[in-house]
Amino acid sequence: MRLIPRTVSCFGLLFVGYLLGALQFGAPSPLRADPSTDAIQGTVRDKLRSAEQALAEAMQLLQDEKRYVPAILGLNAFATTVGGVDAIADLESGQGVDPETFAGLYAGQAIPEVAEHLAHDAQGRVTYKSRVVRLYNPTRLKQLFAVRSELAPTGAGPAPKRAASTARKAAGKEKSEDAAEEKSSPAEK
């Protein structure tokens, strides 16, 4: 006799759980990426627009001097800030492309001359003339970042903060070395 009420109670709880799960009652709302630019207003938006304009002008100058040969449409900030790259030659060599060209190719932003040679392999990777498109190797990326830091104006970006903390550490180290020398100097005399 007790088996029937217990079974009905179990099925009742199971049904209520299913109903709450199906209605997603009490569940956290899913996160969604919001690409809207409404959040960026005022001076930040003005600075972004002027930075984009300056980069576009610099990129055009690099193209005019044949220092930048694009493989993607639009602005390539990375290639511009490192003084230009030949993205077409990089694709042809199969040894990798800069990060922004890599992302642009995967996002479908290839220029028409490049797009006609792009495809996807069985793993979904982008291929150019049957070779997988890769990112530059770490050595090449380090070289480009070094060039970028030489070309960047002094005091730009987060680098000065690191430099300041490094300078403080060096100053602290020098003070401790000076103190050590002062202790050893009287003993030497």
Backbone hydrogen bonds, N-H to C=O, Kabsch-Sander energy under -0.5 kcal/mol:
donor,donor_aa,acceptor,acceptor_aa,energy
6,R,2,R,-1.6
7,T,3,L,-2.2
8,V,4,I,-2.5
9,S,5,P,-2.3
10,C,6,R,-2.1
11,F,7,T,-2.5
12,G,8,V,-2.3
13,L,9,S,-2.5
14,L,10,C,-2.4
15,F,11,F,-2.4
16,V,12,G,-2.4
17,G,13,L,-2.5
18,Y,14,L,-2.3
19,L,15,F,-2.7
20,L,16,V,-2.7
21,G,17,G,-2.2
22,A,18,Y,-2.6
23,L,19,L,-2.0
24,Q,20,L,-0.7
25,F,20,L,-1.9
27,A,24,Q,-1.1
40,I,37,T,-1.0
41,Q,39,A,-0.8
44,V,41,Q,-1.0
45,R,41,Q,-0.6
46,D,42,G,-2.0
47,K,43,T,-2.6
48,L,44,V,-2.4
49,R,45,R,-2.3
50,S,46,D,-2.4
51,A,47,K,-2.5
52,E,48,L,-2.4
53,Q,49,R,-2.1
54,A,50,S,-2.4
55,L,51,A,-2.5
56,A,52,E,-2.3
57,E,53,Q,-2.2
58,A,54,A,-2.3
59,M,55,L,-2.7
60,Q,56,A,-2.0
61,L,57,E,-2.0
62,L,58,A,-2.3
63,Q,59,M,-2.2
64,D,60,Q,-2.5
65,E,61,L,-1.8
66,K,63,Q,-1.5
67,R,62,L,-2.9
68,Y,62,L,-1.2
69,V,85,V,-2.4
73,L,109,Q,-3.4
77,A,75,L,-0.6
80,T,76,N,-2.0
81,T,77,A,-2.6
82,V,78,F,-1.2
83,G,80,T,-1.5
84,G,79,A,-2.8
87,A,69,V,-1.8
87,A,85,V,-1.0
88,I,69,V,-0.7
90,D,86,D,-2.2
91,L,87,A,-2.2
92,E,88,I,-2.5
93,S,89,A,-2.3
94,G,90,D,-1.3
95,Q,90,D,-0.7
96,G,90,D,-0.6
97,V,134,R,-2.0
102,F,98,D,-2.5
103,A,99,P,-2.4
104,G,100,E,-2.5
105,L,101,T,-2.5
106,Y,102,F,-1.9
107,A,103,A,-1.8
108,G,105,L,-1.0
109,Q,104,G,-3.2
111,I,71,A,-2.0
114,V,111,I,-1.1
115,A,111,I,-3.0
116,E,112,P,-1.6
117,H,114,V,-2.0
118,L,115,A,-1.3
119,A,127,T,-1.9
121,D,125,R,-2.3
124,G,121,D,-1.8
127,T,119,A,-3.2
128,Y,131,R,-3.2
129,K,117,H,-2.3
131,R,128,Y,-1.5
133,V,126,V,-2.9
136,Y,97,V,-2.1
141,L,137,N,-2.3
142,K,138,P,-2.4
143,Q,139,T,-2.1
144,L,140,R,-2.4
145,F,141,L,-2.6
146,A,142,K,-2.0
147,V,143,Q,-2.3
148,R,144,L,-2.6
149,S,145,F,-2.1
150,E,146,A,-1.5
151,L,147,V,-2.2
152,A,148,R,-2.0
156,A,153,P,-1.5
159,A,156,A,-0.5
161,K,158,P,-0.7
162,R,158,P,-1.4
163,A,159,A,-2.8
164,A,160,P,-3.0
165,S,161,K,-2.3
166,T,162,R,-2.5
167,A,163,A,-2.7
168,R,164,A,-2.4
169,K,165,S,-2.2
170,A,166,T,-2.6
171,A,167,A,-2.8
172,G,168,R,-2.6
173,K,169,K,-2.3
174,E,170,A,-2.6
175,K,171,A,-2.4
176,S,172,G,-2.1
177,E,173,K,-2.2
178,D,174,E,-3.0
179,A,175,K,-2.6
180,A,176,S,-1.9
181,E,177,E,-2.4
182,E,178,D,-2.6
183,K,179,A,-1.9
184,S,180,A,-1.9
185,S,181,E,-2.4
187,A,183,K,-0.7
188,E,184,S,-1.5
189,K,185,S,-1.5
